[in-house]
């Protein structure tokens, strides 16, 4: 059984109606979005990831951004409760899929709100963005779920972007990367590396030094190459119009069975 699996969900027919918060709405091409999603999934598979497709949620425009529905630490899945009420119907099928994959399932309860995109895990440290879609009760409930498993939970303010991971992600060595104008507290992170483009702050760690990242950040890709990493570039322009990035489109489950 693979120790690297990625939960994904294909874009639905209402994708163009997805929420936008910090950007102006521009038209989304659903056909192109589907092609880009398929290329994203192919990139995961080509680099050793088994992909598991969650059942569609066609009435939920943002359902393709499956990362927001859950946070997984060890083998425990904490089902999110989005600060955007219209997104809460996305979680039911994800919860079922994760249970089938062997996760123990907990949930965030009212009055807590939590989006998975607000959670950045680096080893046993779990950074949680608070102030947008995730509130203080959501942070407390995440802490209660994961600290007994050995997590160290650190709350980080978020107001300039949709989610914490809209601002920062991390390289394989734990260095946090982000575009400084949208990162509120870079000093929170022990090591922070500024990147030249906003999309350059978003990478998915594929393993073996390979970084899945957006085609819209070529300068950042060159920076990462100079650091010894191997960028794997995908075009996700239609999802970027909805404040999406490469991390949003999958839930990565590493070493779930080890």
C-alpha positions in Angstrom: 0.0 0.0 0.0 1.4 3.4 -1.0 2.6 5.6 1.7 2.2 8.7 -0.5 -1.4 9.2 -1.5 -3.2 12.4 -2.6 -6.9 13.0 -2.3 -8.2 15.1 -5.2 -11.6 16.2 -6.5 -12.3 17.2 -10.0 -13.7 20.7 -10.7 -17.5 20.8 -11.0 -19.8 22.6 -13.4 -20.2 25.7 -11.2 -16.5 26.3 -10.7 -16.7 29.8 -12.2 -19.1 30.8 -9.4 -16.4 30.1 -6.8 -15.7 32.6 -4.0 -13.2 35.4 -4.3 -12.1 37.5 -1.3 -8.9 39.4 -2.0 -8.9 39.5 -5.8 -11.3 40.9 -8.4 -13.5 38.4 -10.2 -12.5 37.6 -13.7 -14.0 35.0 -16.0 -13.0 31.3 -15.5 -12.9 28.9 -18.4 -14.3 25.6 -17.0 -13.0 23.5 -19.9 -9.5 24.8 -19.5 -9.7 24.4 -15.8 -10.5 20.7 -16.2 -7.5 20.2 -18.5 -5.3 22.0 -16.0 -6.7 19.8 -13.2 -6.0 16.6 -15.1 -2.4 17.8 -15.8 -2.0 18.5 -12.1 -3.2 15.0 -11.2 -0.9 13.5 -13.8 2.1 15.3 -12.4 1.3 13.9 -8.9 1.1 10.4 -10.4 4.2 10.7 -12.5 6.2 11.5 -9.3 5.1 8.6 -7.3 1.8 9.7 -5.7 -1.3 7.5 -5.8 -4.3 9.7 -6.4 -7.7 9.0 -4.8 -10.6 10.9 -6.2 -13.2 12.1 -3.8 -16.8 12.0 -5.0 -17.9 15.1 -6.8 -19.7 17.9 -5.1 -21.2 19.5 -8.1 -23.4 21.9 -6.2 -20.3 23.4 -4.5 -18.4 25.7 -6.8 -15.2 25.6 -4.7 -15.2 21.8 -4.1 -12.1 21.3 -6.3 -10.1 23.1 -3.5 -10.2 19.9 -1.5 -7.4 20.8 0.8 -9.7 23.2 2.7 -12.0 20.4 3.8 -9.6 18.6 6.2 -6.3 18.6 8.1 -4.5 15.4 8.5 -1.8 14.8 11.2 -0.4 11.3 11.7 -3.4 9.2 10.8 -6.0 11.6 12.3 -8.2 13.6 10.0 -9.8 16.7 11.4 -12.7 17.6 9.2 -12.9 21.3 8.7 -15.8 23.7 9.2 -15.2 26.5 6.8 -15.6 30.2 7.8 -17.4 30.4 4.4 -20.8 28.8 5.2 -21.4 28.0 1.5 -18.4 25.6 1.6 -19.5 23.4 4.5 -21.4 21.0 2.3 -18.1 20.0 0.7 -16.9 17.9 3.7 -19.3 14.9 3.9 -17.9 13.0 0.9 -14.3 13.8 1.9 -14.9 12.5 5.4 -16.2 9.2 3.9 -13.2 8.9 1.6 -10.7 9.5 4.3 -12.3 6.9 6.6 -12.0 4.4 3.8 -8.3 5.3 3.5 -7.7 4.4 7.1 -7.8 7.8 8.9 -9.4 8.3 12.3 -11.8 11.1 11.9 -12.5 14.1 14.2 -14.5 17.2 13.4 -14.4 20.9 14.1 -17.7 22.0 15.8 -19.6 25.2 16.1 -18.5 27.9 17.0 -15.2 26.9 15.5 -14.3 27.6 11.9 -11.2 26.1 10.2 -10.1 25.9 6.6 -7.4 23.3 5.7 -5.6 26.0 3.6 -4.8 27.8 6.8 -2.7 24.9 8.1 1.0 24.5 7.3 2.8 21.5 8.7 6.6 21.4 9.0 7.6 18.3 10.8 5.7 18.2 14.1 5.1 22.0 14.1 1.6 23.0 12.8 1.2 26.6 11.9 -2.4 27.8 11.8 -3.5 31.0 10.1 -6.1 32.8 12.2 -8.2 35.8 11.2 -9.8 34.9 7.9 -11.7 31.6 7.4 -10.3 30.2 10.7 -11.2 31.5 14.1 -9.8 31.2 17.6 -12.2 28.3 18.5 -11.0 26.5 15.3 -7.4 26.8 16.4 -8.2 25.6 19.9 -10.0 22.5 18.5 -7.1 21.7 16.1 -4.7 22.0 19.1 -6.9 19.7 21.1 -6.9 17.1 18.3 -3.3 17.2 17.4 -1.2 18.1 20.5 -1.8 14.7 22.1 -0.2 13.2 18.9 2.9 15.3 19.4 2.1 18.4 17.4 3.3 21.9 18.4 0.6 24.3 17.2 1.4 27.9 16.5 -1.2 30.5 15.5 -0.2 33.0 12.9 -2.3 36.1 11.9 -3.7 36.2 8.4 -5.5 39.1 6.8 -3.7 40.0 3.6 -4.6 36.8 1.8 -7.3 34.1 1.8 -5.4 31.5 3.8 -2.0 31.1 5.5 -0.9 28.8 2.6 -1.9 31.6 0.2 1.1 33.4 1.7 3.6 30.7 2.7 4.6 27.1 2.3 7.9 25.4 3.0 10.8 23.8 1.3 12.0 20.2 2.1 14.5 21.5 4.6 11.8 23.3 6.6 12.6 26.8 5.3 9.3 28.8 4.9 8.9 30.6 1.6 6.6 33.5 0.7 6.2 36.7 -1.1 6.9 39.3 1.6 4.2 41.8 0.8 1.5 39.2 1.8 3.3 37.6 4.7 2.3 39.4 7.9 4.7 37.8 10.4 7.8 36.3 8.7 9.6 36.4 12.0 7.3 33.7 13.4 9.2 31.2 11.3 12.7 30.1 12.3 13.9 30.3 8.7 12.1 32.5 6.1 13.1 32.9 2.4 11.4 35.7 0.4 10.5 34.8 -3.2 10.1 37.2 -6.1 6.5 36.3 -7.0 3.3 35.7 -5.0 2.7 32.3 -6.6 6.3 31.4 -5.9 5.4 31.0 -2.2 3.3 27.9 -3.0 5.0 24.5 -3.5 3.9 20.9 -3.0 6.7 18.6 -1.9 6.8 15.7 -4.3 9.8 14.0 -2.7 13.4 13.6 -3.9 13.8 17.4 -4.0 11.0 17.9 -6.5 8.7 20.9 -6.0 5.3 21.0 -7.7 4.6 24.7 -8.4 2.7 27.1 -10.7 3.9 28.2 -14.1 3.1 31.8 -13.1 6.3 31.9 -10.9 9.2 31.4 -13.3 11.6 33.6 -11.3 10.9 31.6 -8.1 11.4 28.4 -10.1 14.9 29.6 -11.1 15.6 30.5 -7.4 14.6 27.0 -6.3 16.7 25.4 -9.1 19.7 27.4 -7.9 19.1 26.0 -4.4 19.4 22.5 -5.8 15.7 21.7 -6.1 13.8 20.5 -9.2 10.7 22.4 -10.0 7.8 20.5 -11.6 5.7 23.2 -13.2 2.0 23.1 -13.9 -0.3 25.8 -15.3 -3.2 26.4 -12.9 -4.2 29.9 -14.2 -7.9 29.2 -14.0 -7.7 28.2 -10.3 -5.5 31.2 -9.5 -8.4 33.4 -10.7 -10.3 32.0 -7.7 -7.4 32.4 -5.2 -6.3 28.8 -5.6 -2.8 27.5 -5.7 -1.0 24.2 -6.1 -1.5 23.1 -2.5 -5.3 23.7 -2.6 -6.0 21.1 -5.2 -5.0 18.0 -3.1 -4.7 16.6 0.4 -1.3 14.9 0.7 -1.2 11.9 3.0 2.4 10.9 3.7 3.5 7.8 5.6 -0.1 7.1 6.8 0.7 3.5 7.3 4.2 3.7 8.8 
